[in-house]
């Protein structure tokens, strides 16, 4: 099969057709670190990607048949949920947390705000079975898929055996979620020395400020160090203990995964509970809103005893200007990632 | 020794390649293997385990209880040889469930022939497979032994009902043990020595190893559990560790060996 594929590719004269046929995200961006979910783990393949895409947008995966993954993860806002503070599940139920953007998941060792999901393939089990999200059982999902002639045919063609099982379902879905690669923002073109990578003086200043004031948390070209931190939102965490919910360790109370800053101007509202509607509010929080608690991140405690990261109005403006350069329109508008019409 | 025809030819060709130019050692190079059947026998003290229908007594507290579910993973099986070496079974994952008689019968194939002195296995699933993504067979995440919100396998499940007494009301109890990271790593390895004689694996006979799993030891272990006050276990944490420490300490024992 592999050899035949190579031979066919070698005979294909039109590079543009090849580009069209490629699976989104099947090439690793040169400015990104090594991925957690290697390409070889689940080699991108057009038919499987398309199957994953169908699954992602299929509301039948929920108990009520009206909530799909795509319901709370909309492409035009980097697969976050526009204007929704917290997730909206079946029967209008609200979850406790903000639906995060889905992008560059291939580079994530742990997923969800608390890191409870430890592999891209098994991550969908959380929203699928959560009573306030899709509220369905894996068993029922498989029953529905196996009762659908189109799914039967597509799965059988790829995996060569029936019935459709959890392995096939989760692997196919992961082909789509792993494909959600955002690496073509103006910033990316800039760092890769490509055309269209011009940054203005304020943007360049904002970039330097970010490196100086917002790292190591928002470091690397993924703009997250993948750690869990308490960024001073609250003094106590009885409503949501965050990382401690997973680890059962007191020192993890109030810690949440550091989110990426990519497409951040699109992914409002912000924070694990969606409490801030604008990035200006987020910067104001770091400047003068940080609350003290036993697990507050040491980086937010200054030597003079004050809390947070002081930012002048000019610095805030320049940071916002730089964050705009992380918007990847190509990703937000890639028709291959959209729901099939 | 029984070989399917294709297996024979693959092996023969491989041997020809590997031994080209060497002395004729074909007979030594043929891996001599046999089979071993392991039967898991579930008991509660000196009585057989029967789901739902039989009332047992907790020796810790004299509480009366029934058991409705009794499941566990056996993985990473190793067999210790009399010569001091060890055989580690590849792809070694088994889900044993009291409700499924077939699952209590573990059939091991391709065990190198030899005299074995003991067996060890993990009760649960190693950390690598806990984070490896979608799996098939015993590790299928649709086996009702996988946590979705804090992804990882449930190594052990014992559920049941505590019967009411004059001092406490009836309640259900739930012991779901899992977790593979510090400080709540509940992965436990059990090592058992064959008591009287070695277990002989030969190409021409299939021994049967009968292991006993005593559910009472889950309660009556180094960290005794009173069902009336135990808050249950349903996530990685100290309660899961308590249950794991108990079952690791003495739930499994060698009942007997049929040499066959």
Interface residues (C-beta under 8 A of the other chain):
Chain A: X41 X116 X117 X118 X119 X120 X121 X122 X123 X125 X126 X128 X129 X130 X138 X139 X142 X165 X166 X167 X169 X170 X171 X174 X245 X246 X247 X248 X249
Chain B: X130 X131 X132 X133 X134 X135 X136 X140 X141 X142 X146 X148 X149 X150 X151 X152 X181 X183 X184 X235 X236 X237 X238
